[in-house]
């Protein structure tokens, strides 16, 4: 048993068994004794002998147990902690971005944003190791959401990754980001975001994988293994990382995506059943997969701020989910916000609330010291608001992260190693990811590709996200928080920035646009004309005439429209989902100006589900619609190849799309809803789905979603047959499902096979159905494959009245198809 990691003051010490099905607990007085015992054992060793080396207080740090690279992490933590004074412990609880570290020169420091080069990072590390009494290294972090560091490969944003329905690909992306980041000295990556943004108005929609808990959990598990490497399942492992991996810090715990009104930091008013079954599920899986750090969210759940909620962080995350000695950090200056929430009286009280709420590190951002909090912990200690034990517990978590990253053993990065940033094979992976996530949501039957001929034709490429214009572009392509240590950045135009998305680390990498890629690709055979047509930021029509002139002569019109980083990003929440700025007018005008024979193709480079005016009439005007999201640095190449039939776009939506903003949180969005008996009894809403689902509706509005979860048009036709579901008797994998899938179309193509389940009669109102597993398969024309999947316990079980995860006994209906509304085959199984 790991005594150290469980030595915390709580109601009780609880550990979930390996099947996540029950809790094993011991009383508080026993669990509190664990910490004292661990410290006592370490004190007994000093002075003494460890591995034949003398251990005395007066020796150089290298002689101590905490400097022994062969010693277990927990023993090194306990040894070092026993030597630290209170000031040094508190210094470990400080994270920084744009903050002077001068006050911490003698004490050491916690985590800091990595500077712009390996040389600068090493110089800073050397300075602070040499200056601190105990030679404690710094840990360096970076925002690694879908890229590593400036100059590294920029992959598609997570919302597109979520549409790939490919966990292997997610793992490969994470592994590549970790490889690049670690090569320049990043120790902690602030990634993945495993929030489910269930309200499309929320501006951070593109940062999350999916609104679905099963998809999000599967991606969370794949990502954490990619970032940290293979590790035993079952919670945080105090093992050493190799030099090609980094600590994965997931954001933002918890239920951040359930923001009232779709507004950033809006309160969450979830009941416990929904909180545990839906919003906590990815966090459970992340912790069980070995994720070693999380960022606490800054909104409230049931009126308690997440970053001052010991039940949420300590009882649930650390103990039930076995997060143990993992590190918890606040978002920028969030601890001080507790005083603004009026749950703390002043800065020292806020610091105490955050620390006792389970937050180990206060992320201090900017030079305004009044917004920093954990530098007031000494005052909180003198006021009796916290104890030395509270500080010890948090410091042990931070020190564990540094030992696991081998910072005490290998504090410097190799400055002379050849750069692997943005390597050819990494760009190829970015291209493949973009292609696998691009989703075809409209096309004529049996017609592909959209641009069928390129000989002696004219192609008009129109839209604010299509290409760069001669106007002066915005200078800063990064939309994360500001930093005083930013490296020089290349200059990118709006269309490039909108293709890249938020929280990307850009520096002198090539980012093609759709216009320049297709122009270069087709300049020998076709005439390609680009005109922007409008802005996203305003409704001006100044650029419209030039666009319509190009459209009037075109055989193919490619409209590249969507979001900007202002209309959809952090603090970019909107009260409408229609295309912003002048784009609605542009689409309508293009339709009217085009030749009747012209093929109209819309590419959405968006950050959230989009709507298209009254009754979505603009959507009906298009022949083809491809959802490309924010597809990263290779996105334009993947889009162009999809249009030309060179590559196969195989995405399926990871969320349902409402028909209009008024449908958000209504009867069809998000897709996962509970049965509503009253309107069923009254016959309200027609039966429109194979599973018998009815949709409650608003007056004068169609009730069904615009596009349901899992939707996307394959490039061939597939037949499903012989669905089977069997109980296995194996607790970890209690169900096995199988279906035969045959490609009956006229071309080789990819299908995403989706298995759903309808629950038996329960003591509470069940969901319509739940996604339980999926597979992505490539089938040649005429080929049949038998798709067999074992269903994870966590994907089949629900939380009972005691909020314990269990499989509810009864008869289940298993359904299978290629989207949540086309699962036409079904069978039953008794569990």
N, C-alpha and C positions, 0 to 999 in steps of 0.2 A: 504494500500500500504506500502511496506517496503521502507521507505525513504532512510535509510542508504545504503542499498545494491545497490541502483540506483544512488548514488551521485558521478558520475564520469564524467570527462571532455571528451566529445565526440562530434561528429557532431550532434548527436541527441540521445535521449533516445528512444529505440524501444523495444516493447514487442510483442511476437508472440501470437496470440490467441490460444485457447485451441485445435483447430483442426490443428494447424501448417499451416494454409492456408494463413494468411495475417499478416502484421505487423501494429501495432498501435504505432505511434511515436509522441514525443513532441520535440520542439526546444531545442537546446543546452543550451541556457541561463536558461531555466526552470530546465533542468536536473541537471545542475551544482549547482543550488540552493538547491537541496535536501540535499547534504552533509552538507552545511553550516547550514541549518535548523536543521538537526539532532544534530549537535554539539551544536548549540545554545540552543536547548531544554534541552540537558544534562547539559550545564553550568548553565542554570536557576535553575536546581534542586540542585545545590551545592552552599552554604550549604542549607540544607532543610531537608525533612523527607521522607523516603521511607519505607513503611510498618511499620511506627512508629519508625524507627531507625534513629538516627541522622546522617547526612551526612556532615562531615566537612573534610577539608584537613588534619587536624592534628591528626585524629583518626587512629586507627589500621585499616589495610586493610579490616578486617572482617566486619567492619561497613559500608562499601561502597556498593553501588548498585551492582557493578560487582562481589561481593562475595555472592550475594543473589541467591541461586539455584532455586528459584521460579520465578525469573525475566526472561523476554524474552531475547533470545540470543542477538538480535540487540541492546537492551538497555544496556546490560552488556558490549558489545563491545564499544559502544559509551562512556560509563562512564569510562571504563578503559583507553581508548585512550586519553581522555581529561586529564588524570592525568600523562601521560607518557611524558618524554622528548624525544628529537630527537634521542639521542643515544640509548635509550631503544626501541624506535620504530624500528630503523634500525636493532637492535639485533634480533628482531622477524623475520626478513626477511632472516635469515641465517639458512640453513640446513647443516647437517654435517655427514660425514662418515670418520673416521680416522683422525679427526681434533681435536686439543686441544681446550677445551672450557674455559680454564683459563681466557682469555681476557673478557669473558662474565659473569664472576661470579657475578658482581654487577648489570648487566643490564638485566639479563635473556637471554633467547635464544629461537630460533624457534623450529625446528624439528631435531631429532638426531636418528641415527640407534640404535635400541634397543640392550642393552648389552646381555650377554649370560645367564642371570638368572633373576628371579623375584627379588631376593635379591639385585643383582647389580643394577638393574633398580631402585628399591626403594631408594637405597642409593644415587644414582645420583640425583634422583628427590628431595629427602630431602635436599641434599646439595645445589642445585640451588634455590629451593623455599626459603630456609632460608637465602641465600646470597643476593637475589635480593631485591631491595627496595620495590617493589609492590607484592612480593610473586607470581610471574608469573611462572606456571609450565612449564616443558618441554613437548613436544609431541614426542612420540617414534614411529619410522616407521620400517618396515621390507619389504624385497622383498618376497612377498607372492604369487608369480605367480601360483604355483601349490602345495605349501606346506606352513605351517604356520611359524614355528620357528624350530631351531635345535632340533631334537627329536620328531617333529610332523609328522603326516601322510604325505606321499608324493604321491600325486595323479598323474595320467597321465598328460603329457604336454597338453597345450591347443589345439594343432593341432589334437591330438587324441580325446579330448573332443568334438571338432568341428565335428568329424565324427560320434558322437553318434546320432545327430539329435534329441536330447532330452533336451529341455530347463528345465524341472523339475530336471533332473540330474545335470545340470550345476548349478542350484540354490542350490541344496543340497550340492554340493562340496564347493561352495563359503561360504555357511552358516557354514559348518564344519571347513573350514580354519579360518573363523572369530572367531568361538567359541574357537578353540585352541589358536589362536594368542592373543585374548583378555585376555585369562586366565593367560598369562604371561606378560601382560602389553603392548602389541602392540596397538597403537591408530590409525595408518594409515598403510594400506597395499598397497604396490605398485602393484596393480592388479585391473582389468584384462588388458592384452594387447589386444586392439581391432583394431589394425592395420590389414589391409588385405595385406598379402605378395603375390603379384601377380606375382612376379618373383622368380622362384624356386632356382635361384642361390644365393639368399640372405640367409646368414647363420642363421638369426633369424626366419626362417620360422616356426619352431616348437613352437614359443611363441604365435602365433596368432591362432584364431579359424578357420578361413576360408578365402578364397579369395572372397567370395560372400557377398555383403552388407546386404541382408536380413537375412541370417544366422548369420552373425557377429552382427547385430543389435539385433536380438532376444536373442543371448547369452549375449550380453552386458546388456540388461534389466534384464535378469534372474540373472546374476552375481551380479549386483549392489544391487538388493533386498536381495540376499543371504548375501552379506557382511554387508550391513547397516540395514537390516530389512525392514519390510513393511513401506511404507511412501506414502503420497499423490503424485500423478504424477503432472508434470508441472514445473520442474526445481528444483533448490536447495531449500530445506526446512530448515529453521533455527530452527530445532527441535533437541531435545536431543536424543542421541543414548543410548540404554541400554547397560549393561555391557557384553553382549554376542556378540556385533557387533562392527565393526571398520569402519573407513572412507575408502571408496574405491577410490583409485587413479588410474585412467586409463592411459595407456601409448600407444603411444607417439603421441601427437596432433601436426600435422595431416598429413595424406598421407605419413607416413614414409615408408610404404610398397611399394610405387611406386618409388623405388630408381633406378635411371639411371644405367644401367649395372648390376643391382642386387648387388650393392656395398653399404655397410653400410654408411649412411649419404649422399648417392648420391642424386643429385638434382632431384626434381620433376617438370616436365614441363606440368602439367595438364591444360586443358582448364576448364573454370568455370563450364560447364555443367557436365563434368565427376567428377570434384572435389565435387560438391554439390550432385549429384545423387548417386555417388558411394562411394567416400572416406570419405566424411563428415557424411554420413548417420548413421554409428554406434555412432558417437560422438553426433549427434542430439538426438538419442534415449537414450544414456547414460545420457546426461544432463537432458532430460525430465523425466527420471526414477529416478532422484534425486541424481545422482553421485556427490560427493562433492569435488573431487580433480582430477586434471589431471597433467601429466608431459608433458611439451612442447617438441616437437621434435627438432632436431638440424640440419635438412636439410633445404634446401630452397624450397619454392613453388613460381614459377614465379619469381625467383631470390631474394626473400626476406626470410631471416632466420625465421623459425617459432617462435623462442623464442625472436624475436624482431619485431613482426608483429602485431601492434595494431588492424588492421582490422580483422585479423584472430582470435585473442584471445579476444579482447574487443568487437568489433562490432558483430562478428558472434557467438562466444561461449558464452560470458557473456550475451549479450543482445538478440540476435535472438533466441538462444537456451535456454535462461533463466538460465544460469549457475550462474549468479549473484555474490554472495559472496563466491562462491567456491574458493578453493586455487589452484594456478598454480605454479608448481615447475619446475626448470630447471633439465636437466640431469647433471651428474657429470661435474662440471667446465665448463659448456657450455656457461655461460654468457661471460667469457673471450674469448671464441672462436670468438665472434663477432669482436674482433680486428684482429684475424687471417683471418676472412672473408673480412676484410678491409671495413666493414660498420661502424666501430668505430675507432677513432684515437688512443685511449689509454684505460687503465683500467677503469678510472672513466667515460669515454664516453661510454664504453661497459656496465657498470653498469646502466647508465642512459637509454641506449637503451633498455636493458632488462626490467627495471622497467616500462618504458613508453610503452613497448610492451605487458604489461599485466602479466609479470612473477613476482609473489609475493615472491618466495623463491629461493635463489641461493643455489643449492646443492653443497657444497664445499667438495671435496674429496681429501684426502691425505694431507701431511704436507707442501707441496710447496705453500706458501702463494701467490706467484706470479700468481697462477692459480685461486685464489679466487677473487671475484668481489664485492659483496655487502658490504664488509667491506670498500669499497671505496666510498660508497654512501654519506657519510658526505662531502667528498671532492667534489663529483659531485654537492651536494647541494650548497656548497660555491662557486662553479664555475658557478652557475646558470643553470646547465644542467637538474636538476630536481627541483621540488618544494616540500614544506612541505606537500602539498595536495597529491602529488604523493605517498609520503611515508605513509601518513595516510591511503590512500586507500588500499595499499598492506598490511599494518599492520592490518587493520580491517579484511581482509580476513583470515590472519593467526590466529588472536585471535578468530575469529568465529569458526575456526576448533577446537580450544582448548576448547571453551565453549561447543560446540556441543558434544564433547567427554567427557564432565563432568570432565575435568581435574582440574578445580578449586574447584570442589565439592568432587571428589573422586580421588585424585592424585596418590594414591598408590594401588598396586595390592596385593591380599591376598597371602602371601608367604606360608601359611600353608594349603591351599586348596589341596585336592588330585589331582594329575595330570590327566588331560584328554587327554594328548598328545598321539597320536598313539593308541587310544582306539580300542578295538575289532570291534565295530560297524563302526568306521572310516575306518579301514582297509578293512572291508567288502564293504563299499561304494567305496573304491579305486579299489577293485577287480571288482565290478559290472561296474564301469566306464570303466575300461580297456576292459572288455569283450564286452561292448556295442559299443566301438570304434574300436575294431579290425575288419578289413574289408577283406572279402574274395574277391580277384580279379580274381582268377583262380581256377577252380576245374572241374573234369570230371562230366558230366551230371549224376545226380541221384546217385552220390557217396558221402557219408559222414558217419562217420568222416574220416579224413586223415589217422589216425592210427586205422585201423579197428579191429585188433586183437593184443593182447599183450601176448598171450600164446606161449612160446617156440619160440620167434622170437628175432632177433638181431636188435637193433636200433642204428644207428650211428648219433651222434649229433655233428655237425661240424660248425665251423665258429668263427670269433673273438668276436662276441657278444653272443656266446652260453654259455660260462662259464668262470671261473677263472682258470688260470694256476699257477704253483708254482712260476713264476717269481715275482719279487718285484713289487707290484702295485704302481700306483701313490698315493701320500699321501693325496692330497686335493681334495675331491669330489665336491667342490662348484665352479662353474664357473662364479658367479657374480663378481662384483668388489671386490678388496681386502679390508680387514678391519683389523684395529689394535685390534679390540675387538672380534675376532673370538673365540668361545669356542672350546675346544678340539674336534676333529672329529675322528670317527672310520675310519678304513682303508678299502677302497673299490677298487676292481679291475676295469679294464676298462670296462668289460662287464656289471658290475653293474652300473657304472656311465653312460654308454651309454643307459642303460634301463631307468635310472632315468631322464636324461635330464638336461638342464641348469636351473639355478636359483632355485635349490632345496636346502632346508635347511636340511642337514643330520647330525645326531649325534647318533650313536649307535642304529640304527634301522636295522631290518633284511631285506635284499634285496636278495631274491632268484634269481638264474639264471635258464635258461631253462634246462641246463644240470643237475644241482643238484636237481631241482624239479622233473623232469621226472625220474631220477635215483632213488630217494627216493620213488616215486610213484609206480614204476614198478619193483623194485628189487626182488620181489618174483616170478615174472612171465616171465620177459624178460631180456635179456642181453643188457645193455645200455653202449655204449662206447663213450667217449667224446674226441675229438681232435680239437685243435684250427684251424690248417690248414694254417693260414696266419695272417698278421697284417693289420690293417687299415691305419697305418701311413707310411708303405713302401711296396714295391712289393717283398720283400724277399720270397723265396720258401723253406726256411730251414725246415719249419714245415709241408710242404705239404705231404711228404712220409707217415708220421704217420696217417694223415687224410685219405689218399687214401687206406691205409691198412685196416682201420676200415670200410670204405665205401664198399670195395670189398666183404665183407662178410655180409653186412646188408640187411635185408628185407625192412627196412624203413630208409631213410636218411633225417634228419632234418637239413637244412642249415639255420643258424641264422646269417644273414649278414645285413649290413646297414652302419650307420654313427657313427663316434666318436664325442666327444665334441670338438675335434680340427677341424674335417672336416665340422662340421655343428653346429655353435653357433654364438654368437656375435663375429664379426671379422672373422668368418669362412665362408666367401663367396667363391664360386668356379666358375670356368669357364667351368665345365663339370658336368653333373648330373649322370654319370656312377658311379657304386660302386667304392669307393676309395681304394687305396692300392693294396693288392694282391688278392682282393675278386673276381674280374672278372676271373682271372686265376684259382682261386679255384673252382668257380662254373663250369667252363668248364671241369676242370680235374675230378671233382666229377661225372659229367655226364658220362664221358668216362670210369671211373673206376667202376661204379656201375653195378650191375647185371641188365639184361634186365627186370627182374621181379620186381626189387626194386621200391618202390614208393618214388619219390623225392618231398620233401616238403620244400618250401622256406618261412622263416619268416623274414620279413623286420623290423628291429628295426632302423628306419630311422628318420631323422628330416626334410626331404624335399622330394618332389617327386623324384623318382629314375628312371634312364634309364639303359639299359642292353646291351650296345654295339651296333654294326651295326645291324639295323633292329630289335633290341631288341631280338636277337636270343637266348640269355641266358634265357630269360623269357619263350620262347617256349620249353625249355628243361625240365621245371618243370611240375609236375602233379598238385600240389597245390601251390598257393601263397597267403599268408596272410600278410596284411600290419598291423603291430602292433605298428608302430611309437615308441615313447618313453613312455612306458606304466606305468611308476611309480613303486613303491615298490612292488606292487602286480601283476605287468605285467607278470612276468614269470609264475606265477600260472594260470593267465587267459589264457595265450598262451597254456600252457600244457593242461588245461582242454578243450580248444577248439579243440586241436589236438586229444584228446581222446573221444570227443563227450559228455563230462560231462557238458560243458557250450556252449551256443549258441552265436557265434560272430555276432553282428547285425549292424556293422558299415557300413556307406556309405560315400564315399569320400566327403570332404568339399571343394575340389578344383579339377580342371582338371589337368591331367598329360601330359606334352609334350612327344612326341616320341623321341626327342633328344633336346639338348640344343639350337640348331639353331631354333627350333620352338617356343622358348620363345618369347612372345610378337608378335607372328605371327598370323595366321588366326584362331587358335583354342585354344590358351593359352595366357592370361586367357580366360576362357570360355565365359565370358560376353563381346561380341564384337558388334560393330555396323554393320549394313548392308553395303555391299560394292557394289554399283550399277554397276560400270564399268565392273567388272569381271562377274557379273550376266548377264549383257547385252551381253557380249561376250561369254557367255556359258562356262566360265572357272570353272572347278571344278564340279564333278558330284553331283546330289542331293542325299544325303546319309542319311538324317534325316527325320523323319516323318513330321516335321514342314516345310520341304522344304529347309532347310539350305544347302548351299554349303560352302565349305571350300577352301579359297585361299591357294595355296601350293607353295612350292619350287621345283625346278627341281629335279627329282629323289627321292622325298620324299613323303610318304603318308601324306595327308593333315589333316586327322582327329586326334583328341587327342588319346594318348595311353589309357587313361581312362578319361571319362568326369565327370563333376561335378555331384555328387549324385550317382555315380556308386558303386555297391557292389552286390555280388551274395547272394541272400537269400537261405535258406536251404530248401525251398519249392517253388512251383509255385503258382502264384496268377493271378486271372482274374479280370479285371476292367470293370465296366459297369455303365450305367445310370449317366453320368456326367451332373451336373446342375450348372449353375451360374446365380445368381439373384442380381440385384441392390436392396439395402435395404432402401435407402433414409436417412440413418443414417450417419452423417458426419464422426464420429470416426471409424465406421466399414461399409464402403460404399458397400461392396460386400460380398456375402455369396456363398460358393462353396460346392459341395457335389459330392461324388462318392461312388459306392458300390464296395467293395473289397471282393473277395472270395478266400479262400485257396483251390486250386484244386489239391494240391500235396498230398504226402503220409506221411507227418509228420507235427506236430505243428511247427509253425515258426513265425518270425517277419518280417513285411514289413514296409518300409518307403515310405509313399505316398507323392508325390511331385506335387504341383500345380504351373504351369508357366503361364505367360500371354504374348501375343503379342499385341503391341500397335497399335492404329489406325494410319492413316496418320497424321503426325505431321509437324510443320514448320521446324524441324530439323531432321536429319537422326536418326531413332530409333534404339534401341538395337534389336538383333535377338529375344530375349524374356527375361523375367525376372522372377526369382523365387518370388512368392508372399506369399506362406504359405506351411506348411508341417505338417505331423503327423506320429507318429510311433505307429504301432498297432500290437498286438499279436493276431494271429488267430489259433485256433485249426484246425486240418484236417477237411475239409468240411465246416468250419464255414464261414459265410458272415457277414461283418460289413458295416454299412453306415457311411462313414467318412465325417463329416461336419465341415467346418472351416469358421470363419469370418475373413475377410481380413482387416488388419489395414490400415488406411488412409495413413500412412507414407510408407507403402509397395506398395501401388497402385499408389500414386501420383508421379509426376515428377516436376522438376523445370522449370518454363517457362522462357521466354526471360529476365524477370526482376529478375531471380533467386528466385522467390517465389514459394513455393510448392503448386501444384494444380493438380487436376484430369483433364486430357485433354479430352474434349468431343469427342465421337466417338464410333465406334464398336470395341470391344476388343475380341480377341480369347483366351479362357482359355483352357489350355492343362493340362493333368494329366497323370502320369506314375510313374515308379520307378527309373528313372534317367533323366537327361536333354536331353538324346538322345533317350529315349524310351517312351516319353509321347504321346502315340498313340491315346488316346481319346481326343476329343476337342468339345467345344461348343462356341457360341458367346453370348455376352451381350452388351447392349447399355448403356453407362454411360455419 
